[in-house]
Amino acid sequence: MARILVLEDDKLFNETLEDFLEEEGHVLHCALDPYSALDLTYEHIFDLYLFDVNLPYENGFELLEKLRQSGDETPCIFITSREDKASLKEGFEKGGDDYIQKPVDLDELFLRIQAVLRRQVRSQIVQIGAYQFDILTKTLYQNGQVLELSMKGSELLLTLLEGQGRVVPLDQIKERLWSASEEASDGALRVYIAQLKKYFPTQIQNVRGVGYQMSIK
């Protein structure tokens, strides 16, 4: 399951993509214009962007370039009716990962999405200073030795890393750490933050009343 942001100004096609990808088990957030899409990138951490190119206000290339300049490395597939090689080149130069032309074959789109997501999974070890974090097993290492970290502490670390240097809102953190049947606890969250700060005393910052952010540098 991936969290996907769809930016497509054709409302009917937007809804078609939403229905198709939700049936495949993904979580969809949809926008009809670049400004709404940009707002959604502040509210959620996505695994994939699907951006139309020809849009009102600014095109999909310009929006992705803006996101890349802010440090957002979320993979992006462009969906467009353009056929010229110059547009294809521009899409990749702006940071796109793939490109599919309209009219879109939904089965082909699904295969392209799976391929892009698989490429992300292969990069499963994240280097954080002197430590290594395996994002698949959610295990923290130093020099090959497994370090002590609770299950929720590991999930919190992954959530902060997925934020890619941005502030991760408190509500989003609690949603990841506690199921609907569990009661989220501010006190417990502070305990898990303290666990991580044993290893990362300077990389994790508390933005009071908003959330936490983490730098891997």
Disulfide bonds with the S-S distance in Angstrom:
none
